[in-house]
Amino acid sequence: MSIALLVETFFAEAASAFRPLVPSVGARWHAQLRHATRNGLEFTTPDRIEGFFFAECELQTPELIGDITFGDREFLINTVVSPNGRPHRYSLWEWADALDRPDLVPRDTSVVNQVDRLREIVRGMGDGLLELRSGIARAAPATVERIEAARAKARAALDEEWREAEHRGTVARAADAFRQQQWDRVVILLESVENRLSPAEAEKLAYARKRSTKPR
């Protein structure tokens, strides 16, 4: 699929899908395209894209400020919006979740390299924003708190996943050192994740400590 065609389709569909928001008095719509060059990000046209790119449509109405973007290395489409004059800038799907409308907007929006799928996603986002705009513009503190709580939960889950991956890697290196009777190395490795050791791993650490020359 031609990247130029995908980008041209994105701009056309975004303008059409979000048009009901834009004609109001005081509204603004601005589209731009940049791509990565050896000199950094530079403005370009769809037929001259080199490397990864960022296509962006910015909107501003008396109620909302936001943008819908397409590109990066993942060919990702995303809509981010906030109430006009308030610093609550979140993805459209986050607003949908917080307003109890999780099925209203597209969720799988990465690796979009087919025209039909691109059109479906952009239209879904436009329709979703039209449906949610009043709720976003008048978002109560409790709504924003729900988004922040969900973000905190997601960050905690990601941190836990990272720590567990670190634990598994460290234990694997320690097991290799254990087989080679490198007791000092075993102690150093397992002590770095001591609060996550299983009973069997803790026994290995205790065994290695007894044979280690590492000062206690």
C-alpha positions in Angstrom: 0.0 0.0 0.0 1.3 3.4 -1.0 2.2 5.6 2.1 1.2 8.7 0.1 -2.3 7.2 -0.5 -2.7 6.3 3.2 -1.8 9.8 4.3 -4.0 11.5 1.7 -6.8 9.3 2.7 -6.2 10.1 6.4 -6.4 13.9 5.8 -9.5 13.6 3.7 -11.3 11.2 6.1 -10.3 13.3 9.2 -11.6 16.5 7.6 -14.9 14.7 6.7 -15.4 12.9 10.0 -14.6 15.8 12.2 -16.3 18.5 10.0 -19.5 18.6 12.2 -17.3 20.0 15.0 -15.4 22.6 13.0 -17.9 24.9 11.3 -19.1 26.5 14.5 -18.1 30.1 15.3 -14.7 30.2 16.8 -13.6 26.8 15.5 -10.3 26.1 13.8 -9.0 23.1 11.8 -5.3 22.8 10.7 -3.6 19.9 9.0 0.2 19.4 8.7 2.6 16.6 7.7 6.1 16.1 8.9 8.7 13.4 8.3 12.0 12.4 9.8 15.1 13.4 8.0 18.8 13.5 8.9 18.1 17.1 10.0 15.2 16.2 12.2 11.5 16.5 11.6 10.6 18.6 8.5 7.4 19.5 6.8 6.6 17.6 3.6 3.9 16.5 1.3 2.4 13.0 1.0 4.3 12.2 -2.2 7.7 13.1 -0.7 7.6 11.2 2.6 10.9 9.5 3.6 11.2 7.4 6.7 8.6 7.6 9.5 6.1 10.4 9.4 3.6 12.3 11.5 0.3 13.5 9.9 -1.7 15.7 12.2 -5.0 17.5 12.2 -5.6 20.0 15.0 -9.0 21.2 16.0 -10.2 23.9 18.3 -13.8 24.8 19.1 -15.3 26.9 21.9 -15.7 23.6 23.8 -12.7 21.4 22.9 -9.1 21.4 21.8 -7.5 18.3 20.3 -5.8 16.5 17.5 -6.0 13.3 15.5 -2.7 11.9 14.3 -1.5 9.2 12.1 2.0 7.8 11.6 5.2 7.2 13.6 6.9 3.8 13.2 3.7 1.9 14.2 1.3 3.6 11.7 -0.8 4.5 14.7 -4.0 6.6 14.7 -4.8 8.4 17.9 -7.1 11.2 18.9 -6.3 13.3 21.9 -8.6 15.9 23.3 -9.2 18.2 26.2 -11.8 20.7 27.4 -10.9 24.2 26.0 -9.1 26.1 28.7 -8.5 23.1 30.9 -5.3 21.0 31.0 -7.0 17.6 30.9 -5.4 16.2 27.7 -6.3 12.5 27.2 -6.8 10.1 24.4 -10.3 9.7 23.2 -10.5 6.1 24.4 -9.6 7.2 27.9 -12.4 9.7 27.9 -14.7 7.0 26.6 -13.8 4.6 29.4 -14.2 7.3 32.1 -17.6 8.3 30.7 -18.7 4.7 30.7 -18.8 4.4 26.9 -15.8 2.0 26.3 -17.2 0.5 23.1 -17.9 3.9 21.5 -14.5 4.5 20.0 -12.0 2.3 18.1 -9.4 0.5 20.3 -7.1 -1.4 17.9 -5.5 1.5 16.0 -1.9 0.6 15.4 -0.3 -0.9 12.2 -3.0 0.8 10.1 -1.7 0.1 6.6 -5.0 -0.5 4.7 -7.2 2.2 3.3 -10.5 0.6 4.3 -9.3 0.1 7.9 -7.9 3.6 8.1 -11.3 5.1 7.0 -13.2 2.9 9.5 -11.0 4.0 12.4 -11.0 7.7 11.6 -14.8 7.7 11.1 -15.2 5.9 14.4 -13.1 8.4 16.2 -15.0 11.3 14.6 -18.4 9.7 15.5 -17.1 9.0 19.0 -15.9 12.5 19.7 -19.2 13.9 18.4 -21.0 11.7 20.9 -18.7 12.4 23.8 -18.0 16.1 23.3 -20.4 17.4 25.8 -19.2 15.0 28.5 -15.6 15.9 27.8 -16.2 19.7 27.7 -18.1 19.5 31.0 -16.0 16.8 32.6 -16.4 16.7 36.3 -13.4 16.3 38.6 -14.5 12.7 39.3 -14.2 11.9 35.5 -10.7 13.2 35.4 -9.9 11.2 38.6 -11.1 8.0 36.9 -8.7 8.6 34.0 -5.7 9.3 36.3 -6.5 6.3 38.4 -6.7 4.1 35.3 -3.3 5.5 34.1 -1.8 4.8 37.5 -3.0 1.3 37.5 -1.6 0.7 34.0 1.7 2.2 35.0 1.8 -0.1 38.1 1.1 -3.1 36.0 3.8 -2.2 33.5 6.3 -1.6 36.3 5.4 -5.0 37.8 5.9 -6.7 34.4 9.3 -5.0 34.1 10.4 -6.0 37.6 9.3 -9.6 37.0 11.2 -9.7 33.7 14.3 -8.3 35.5 13.8 -11.0 38.2 13.6 -13.8 35.7 16.7 -12.6 33.8 18.7 -12.2 37.0 17.7 -15.6 38.4 18.7 -17.2 35.0 22.2 -15.6 35.2 22.5 -16.6 38.8 21.7 -20.2 37.9 24.4 -20.2 35.3 26.9 -18.8 37.9 25.7 -21.4 40.4 26.5 -24.2 38.0 30.0 -22.7 37.6 30.3 -22.4 41.4 30.8 -18.7 41.1 29.4 -18.1 44.5 30.3 -14.4 44.8 28.5 -13.7 41.5 25.5 -15.7 42.7 25.2 -13.7 45.9 25.5 -10.4 44.0 22.9 -11.3 41.5 20.3 -12.9 43.9 20.7 -10.2 46.5 19.7 -7.6 43.8 16.3 -9.2 43.6 16.1 -10.7 47.1 12.6 -9.4 47.9 11.2 -11.4 44.9 13.0 -14.7 45.4 11.0 -17.9 45.6 11.8 -20.3 48.5 14.0 -22.4 46.2 15.8 -19.3 44.9 16.3 -18.1 48.5 17.8 -21.5 49.4 20.3 -21.0 46.5 21.2 -17.6 47.9 21.8 -19.0 51.4 23.9 -21.9 50.0 26.0 -19.4 47.9 26.5 -17.1 50.9 28.0 -19.9 52.9 30.6 -20.4 50.2 31.1 -16.9 49.1 34.3 -14.9 49.8 32.2 -11.7 49.6 32.4 -9.7 52.9 29.2 -9.8 54.9 
